Amino acid sequence: MVIVMRKDLQMTKGKYVAQGSHASLGVVKWIEYNGTENHKQILNKWFNETFVKVTVYVESLDELYSIYHLAKEKELPVRLITDNGLTMFNGVKTDTCLAILGERGKVDDVTGHLKLL
């Protein structure tokens, strides 16, 4: 699993952790309820063998959307997280991060160029 965070938002460490948790759980639940059999097999393998999560970052909302759309094009399970703005962002709903889970090579094709957070 790769979690992609927006660095431009300058979230607190706790906010990064919370948003990343929402994204990782979100993509897992999406696969459970909406994923193909192949997605579910990848999820089971991930749970039982690796359970690896890598967090990388982008510098802007446009970059986050670019990663999101590329993952969708490649038919990878991806979950975009929108914060409600209750504790940060002055009450404005804000897209903060996303999580992708899939075969390593396919995920690397989408996120491999990004730097670790």
N, C-alpha and C positions, 0 to 999 in steps of 0.2 A: 504494500500500500504506500502511496505517495500522497502526502498532504502538501498543498501549495498555499502559502500564506501571502497576503498583501503586506509588504514591508512599508509601503508609503503611509499606512494608517498609524504607524507608531503606537501600536497597542501595548498595554502593559503585559508583562510576562504571564500573569494569570489569565488575561483575556486571550492571549495566543493559545494557551493550554485549553481553555474552555472551547474556543472556536474550533481548534483541531479535534477535540473530542467529539463535538457535534458532527463534524465532517466525517470522521472515521466511523462513528456509529451510524450516521446517515447512509453512507454507501453500503455498509453491511446490511442494514434493514432493507434498503432498496433492492439489493440482490435477493434477499430472502423472499420478498413479496413480488418482485417484478422481473427478476433476472431469468435468463435462459438456463437450461440445464448445464451448459458449459460454464456460465458464470457461477452457478451454484457449486460445481465441481472445483472451480478455482478457489472459491471462498472456503470450502471444506479443506482443501489442501493447505491454504494459507493458515487457517485456524490450527490444523493438526501438525504442520511441519515448520513453518517459518515465523508467522505472526509478526513479521518485520513491518515497522512503520518508519518512513523517512520523511523528514520535513524540509521543504525547500521554499524559496520565496520568489516572488515577482515584485516589480517596482510600481505597478499601476493596475488599475481596474481593467484597462484595455488588455494588458498582458494576461490577467486572470481569465478574462473572457476568451482570449485566444486559445489558452490551454484547454478551457472547458469545451469550446467548439471542436478543437482537434480531437479531444478524447471522444466526444460524441460521434464524430466522423468515423473514428476507428472502432466504434461500437463497444467502447470500454465503459464499464459502470463508473459513473462519476456523479458526485453530489456537490452542488454549490450551496454554500451557507450564507444566509442573509441574517445579520444581527438586527434585532429590533430597536437598537439605539437607546435602551433603557439606562445603561450604566456608562456608555460612551457615545460619541458621535452626535451629541446634542439632540437626541430624540429622532434622528434620521435613520431610517432603515438603510443598512450598508452591507454590500456583498464583501465578505471578509476573506474567505478561503474556499477551498474545495478539496475533495479526496477522490483518488482514483485507485481502483483495485482491479488487477488483471494480470495476464501473463507478463513476466518481467520485461521481455524484449519489446512488447507492445507499449507498456507503460514508459519504458526508457525512451522509446521513439517520441513520446509526447513531452516528457519532463527531464530527459537526460542532460539537457543543456543548462538546467537551472542550478543555482548554487544552494548549498545547505544553509538552513537558517541558523 
